[in-house]
Amino acid sequence: MLLRHTPSEIKERKALNVNPAKTCQPIGAMYAALGIHGCLPHSHGSQGCCAYHRSTLTRHYKEPVLAGTSSFTEGASVFGGQANLVQAIDNMFTVYNPEVIAVHTTCLSETIGDDIPQIARKAEADGKIPKGRFVIHASTPSYVGSHVTGFSSMTKSMVDYFARFSGKRTDTINIIPGYVEPSDMEEIKRLAAEMGVKNIMFPDTSNVMNSPQTGRFEMYPRGGVTVEALARTGDSSGTLALGKLASSAAARALDIKCKVPCEILDLPIGLNNTDLFIDALRKMAGVSVPESVNVDRGRLLDIITDMHQYFYGKKVGLVGDPDHLVALTEFLVSIDMWPVHIVTGTPGKAFEKRIREITREVPHEVNVGAPGDMFLFHQWVKNEPVDLLMGNTYLKYIARDEDIPLVRFGFPILDRVGHSYFPTVGYRGGMRLLEKILDALLDRKDRDDPEEGFELVM
Amino acid sequence: MSHDAHSIFEERKDQVLRKGEKPYRMTCDKDSLAGAVSQRACVFCGSRVVLYPIADAVHLVHGPIGCAAYTWDIRGALSSGPELHRLSFSTDLQEKDVIFGGEEKLTKALVELIDRHDPKAAFVYSTCIVGIIGDDLEAVCRKVAREKNIPVIPVQSEGFKGNKRAGYHAACKAMFQLVGTGDIQGLSPLSINILGDFNLAGEIWIIREYFQRMGIRVIANITGDGRVDDLRRAHGAALNVVQCAGSTMDLAQMMEEKFGIPSLRVSYFGVEDMAESLYSVARFFENHDPQIMERTRQLVRDELSILYPRLQEYRKALTGKKAAIYVGGAFKAFSLVKAFRLLGMSVVLVGSQTGTEQDYRELHEITDDGTIIVDDSNPLELSSFLKEKDVDIFVGGVKERPIAYKLGVGFCDHNHERKEPLEGFIGMLNFAREVHTSVMSPVWRFVPRRTRALGAAGLMG
């Protein structure tokens, strides 16, 4: 009983987070920056921050993650980190030769008030930034928001620094995929290509955070959106932003800066949300939906109908990030599953309202924690057990203690592979999610059913 | 050193040494170069990994959520009893706390935690931001300690105040507040404290059992499977047996100064070091117990008689293979060099994040000519060394693993993610098996680098 110290009696807590369902902004900024081709993320703070973020991303993706750090010392914390950052920029361009250095701040550098654009200008004036190379930045103090808002800020910075309107509109569509896996980004691009839509995706971590084994260590893998493509986002005829929290800031910035109209959708997880995505993309690009996409959709629907008897009335507990949870909850409710405990660590009132709307028809009391933590979630589960847990790897403690099957979903997944290679977005991603959910439920059923209920055919 | 031209910063050249090329001269123990992709961590990280295995204390991280999130159950340190240490407690500081101060929030969090979990003590970790906004951690801890009548101990672990080693020191200072506050009546004169073992995969249980067989009583585990009350009476032990010198040596020194307890440096990795560790402890107690050395010899004989025949099989397969080592503290590297030698393997690269001058001098002495010795390295350097030396296995931690795998090189995690005990005689066998499994794995045949090499060899032949 790893979590034996969790009592079932719930008392209000105001000052304490126990077993967090979020982490801090900089790691999201680092992940987003890895979605730029040839980019070296840089953490402007103490060494530990950078080490933690690299370790966590490495554990999640099983990939090397490279990033620089300003290696703050006591002196830098008193007199400011300008000298450290200027030296870091010089060192990184000299030895690591990136196309872009994407600096994100930390609680430390934010609080002492370092002005990154000013420092970058100083580095440029000192000749430390080679021609055609760039330093961009996002402000990501760890005491605001969560890893998701950090991702959002760095994504918006890509617009702020690179997007420009050349005076001529193209028929390209920008797609901002949200804080999703490289496999998801790949699947969204595949769907757009299938529909014949020219697109620029940013950030794009496919072929960066799921790169093949080549026998070589590549500091800058093949993938990632190029600076040149980021510049052209200002000429595109529209932007589709997926996931409100992670993507709308960049989409709106692009609208304001370059008058590229945007549409903001939920993540395309599940049948309805993928329908909405396909439909929005169709309209925005003025194309029709090809048969191949219809076939994918039909297959997802086929699984839903074939197996619906195993879904209905199943109680689910979910922990994750707001964009994921909104889309996932909608999907689960649409197949008659009952999400009854839903927790995110990321603060935000709109989230709870959205979840309440989506679960209005669920014939069961629904607990929503925003922000909540896994300790509270566990207490809810103790008081009202569920049939299935969905969330990141940290849920495995609860799954084990309470003997409930777990489907890993979200960030971070530290103990399984698959998420970097197989999507959960789009119709195919929906099929994969259902396969995982059914495997978990039916394996459990096969294990626990009495002899007379044990079936060969399901 | 022309082979290093592209991958080593000018400023780092004297932190890399190739044995035999030049006389020994090496720079270390300096701050990392800004911008280098260093594998190092911070002060907080050092304090957290040392203290957190104390299982009946609450460990509250005072700071924004990240510091607590990334260190939640980070090391897999096992406990035979309470497991409070496996929960993550944070004050989750928000913007308004940073502006108005977090003392009130900290007080509330502590009170709530102590009321709910009834711990034997509380450790409160300071993070970067707390150092900047100036919360008076000590005052809050004193107040709550008085109110709740348990030790509430501030850990001054602001991340920017140095590297991991400074964090070890802060942790030792925190623990030292407990030492000497417990009752030591009736403790055996043949008693020790085990310092610098964190009970990963149950390792401290193996070591304790050895000491038990020698007739020695262990007072405090510091800190694997650790307990507050044991720490409080740790000053009743006759000897401190210190592993991982970097992390807990400071505590041993403080205990020596205040309580006159001598200490011994040991390592439980590899056959030679493990046996020598037990012998050195036996020698220390020989005056009290003349039979102890014979019992220890018997123990080592018994263990080796099981171990050696099985090791020989691995040795046969592994002889001539090449290993690279990059670890946090250098002490582990010494044992690993010897352990690889026992397996017939040569170590061609060895480095650490936080080694000292003395450490590197010692490494220089025990390694073969041509071995690369490196301080505070980074992935680019490491990968270029691995390729140059064409190694068969890389021993490191989480950030090194994917570098090895991308290059198509075997790997052994000798850090937080080890799954089997690597300490003790049985640990040497586990280590040999792990090394063997990875080095001899057929999967490396598929790696393009090897396929190309095979192709080239074929063409040349």
Chai-1 contact restraints between the chains, C-beta under 6 A:
chainA,res_idxA,chainB,res_idxB,connection_type,confidence,min_distance_angstrom,max_distance_angstrom,comment,restraint_id
A,L2,B,R86,contact,1.0,0.0,6.0,A-B,restraint_1
A,H5,B,L84,contact,1.0,0.0,6.0,A-B,restraint_2
A,H5,B,H117,contact,1.0,0.0,6.0,A-B,restraint_3
A,A15,B,K105,contact,1.0,0.0,6.0,A-B,restraint_4
A,A15,B,K108,contact,1.0,0.0,6.0,A-B,restraint_5
A,A15,B,A109,contact,1.0,0.0,6.0,A-B,restraint_6
A,L16,B,A109,contact,1.0,0.0,6.0,A-B,restraint_7
A,L16,B,E112,contact,1.0,0.0,6.0,A-B,restraint_8
A,N17,B,S90,contact,1.0,0.0,6.0,A-B,restraint_9
A,N17,B,D92,contact,1.0,0.0,6.0,A-B,restraint_10
A,V18,B,F89,contact,1.0,0.0,6.0,A-B,restraint_11
A,N19,B,L87,contact,1.0,0.0,6.0,A-B,restraint_12
A,N19,B,S88,contact,1.0,0.0,6.0,A-B,restraint_13
A,P20,B,I65,contact,1.0,0.0,6.0,A-B,restraint_14
A,P20,B,A69,contact,1.0,0.0,6.0,A-B,restraint_15
A,T23,B,G66,contact,1.0,0.0,6.0,A-B,restraint_16
A,T23,B,A69,contact,1.0,0.0,6.0,A-B,restraint_17
A,C24,B,P64,contact,1.0,0.0,6.0,A-B,restraint_18
A,C24,B,I65,contact,1.0,0.0,6.0,A-B,restraint_19
A,C24,B,G66,contact,1.0,0.0,6.0,A-B,restraint_20
A,S46,B,C42,contact,1.0,0.0,6.0,A-B,restraint_21
A,S46,B,C128,contact,1.0,0.0,6.0,A-B,restraint_22
A,S46,B,G159,contact,1.0,0.0,6.0,A-B,restraint_23
A,S46,B,F160,contact,1.0,0.0,6.0,A-B,restraint_24
A,Q47,B,R40,contact,1.0,0.0,6.0,A-B,restraint_25
A,Q47,B,C42,contact,1.0,0.0,6.0,A-B,restraint_26
A,G48,B,A41,contact,1.0,0.0,6.0,A-B,restraint_27
A,G48,B,C42,contact,1.0,0.0,6.0,A-B,restraint_28
A,G48,B,F44,contact,1.0,0.0,6.0,A-B,restraint_29
A,G48,B,C45,contact,1.0,0.0,6.0,A-B,restraint_30
A,G48,B,G159,contact,1.0,0.0,6.0,A-B,restraint_31
A,A51,B,A41,contact,1.0,0.0,6.0,A-B,restraint_32
A,Y52,B,Y70,contact,1.0,0.0,6.0,A-B,restraint_33
A,R54,B,K399,contact,1.0,0.0,6.0,A-B,restraint_34
A,S55,B,V398,contact,1.0,0.0,6.0,A-B,restraint_35
A,S55,B,K399,contact,1.0,0.0,6.0,A-B,restraint_36
A,T56,B,Y70,contact,1.0,0.0,6.0,A-B,restraint_37
A,T58,B,V398,contact,1.0,0.0,6.0,A-B,restraint_38
A,T58,B,K399,contact,1.0,0.0,6.0,A-B,restraint_39
A,T58,B,P402,contact,1.0,0.0,6.0,A-B,restraint_40
A,K62,B,P402,contact,1.0,0.0,6.0,A-B,restraint_41
A,E63,B,P402,contact,1.0,0.0,6.0,A-B,restraint_42
A,P64,B,P379,contact,1.0,0.0,6.0,A-B,restraint_43
A,P64,B,P402,contact,1.0,0.0,6.0,A-B,restraint_44
A,P64,B,I403,contact,1.0,0.0,6.0,A-B,restraint_45
A,L66,B,V37,contact,1.0,0.0,6.0,A-B,restraint_46
A,L66,B,P379,contact,1.0,0.0,6.0,A-B,restraint_47
A,G68,B,G35,contact,1.0,0.0,6.0,A-B,restraint_48
A,G68,B,V37,contact,1.0,0.0,6.0,A-B,restraint_49
A,S70,B,A34,contact,1.0,0.0,6.0,A-B,restraint_50
A,S71,B,S32,contact,1.0,0.0,6.0,A-B,restraint_51
A,S71,B,A34,contact,1.0,0.0,6.0,A-B,restraint_52
A,F72,B,F160,contact,1.0,0.0,6.0,A-B,restraint_53
A,T73,B,D31,contact,1.0,0.0,6.0,A-B,restraint_54
A,E74,B,K161,contact,1.0,0.0,6.0,A-B,restraint_55
A,S77,B,F160,contact,1.0,0.0,6.0,A-B,restraint_56
A,N84,B,A34,contact,1.0,0.0,6.0,A-B,restraint_57
A,Q87,B,A34,contact,1.0,0.0,6.0,A-B,restraint_58
A,A88,B,A34,contact,1.0,0.0,6.0,A-B,restraint_59
A,A88,B,G35,contact,1.0,0.0,6.0,A-B,restraint_60
A,N91,B,G35,contact,1.0,0.0,6.0,A-B,restraint_61
A,M92,B,G35,contact,1.0,0.0,6.0,A-B,restraint_62
A,V95,B,F9,contact,1.0,0.0,6.0,A-B,restraint_63
A,C107,B,P64,contact,1.0,0.0,6.0,A-B,restraint_64
A,C107,B,I129,contact,1.0,0.0,6.0,A-B,restraint_65
A,L108,B,C128,contact,1.0,0.0,6.0,A-B,restraint_66
A,T111,B,I132,contact,1.0,0.0,6.0,A-B,restraint_67
A,S142,B,P64,contact,1.0,0.0,6.0,A-B,restraint_68
A,S142,B,G66,contact,1.0,0.0,6.0,A-B,restraint_69
A,Y143,B,P64,contact,1.0,0.0,6.0,A-B,restraint_70
A,Y143,B,L93,contact,1.0,0.0,6.0,A-B,restraint_71
A,Y143,B,Q94,contact,1.0,0.0,6.0,A-B,restraint_72
A,Y143,B,E95,contact,1.0,0.0,6.0,A-B,restraint_73
A,Y143,B,V98,contact,1.0,0.0,6.0,A-B,restraint_74
A,V144,B,E95,contact,1.0,0.0,6.0,A-B,restraint_75
A,T214,B,P448,contact,1.0,0.0,6.0,A-B,restraint_76
A,G215,B,G408,contact,1.0,0.0,6.0,A-B,restraint_77
A,G215,B,V447,contact,1.0,0.0,6.0,A-B,restraint_78
A,G215,B,P448,contact,1.0,0.0,6.0,A-B,restraint_79
A,G215,B,R449,contact,1.0,0.0,6.0,A-B,restraint_80
A,F217,B,S383,contact,1.0,0.0,6.0,A-B,restraint_81
A,F217,B,I403,contact,1.0,0.0,6.0,A-B,restraint_82
A,F217,B,K406,contact,1.0,0.0,6.0,A-B,restraint_83
A,F217,B,L407,contact,1.0,0.0,6.0,A-B,restraint_84
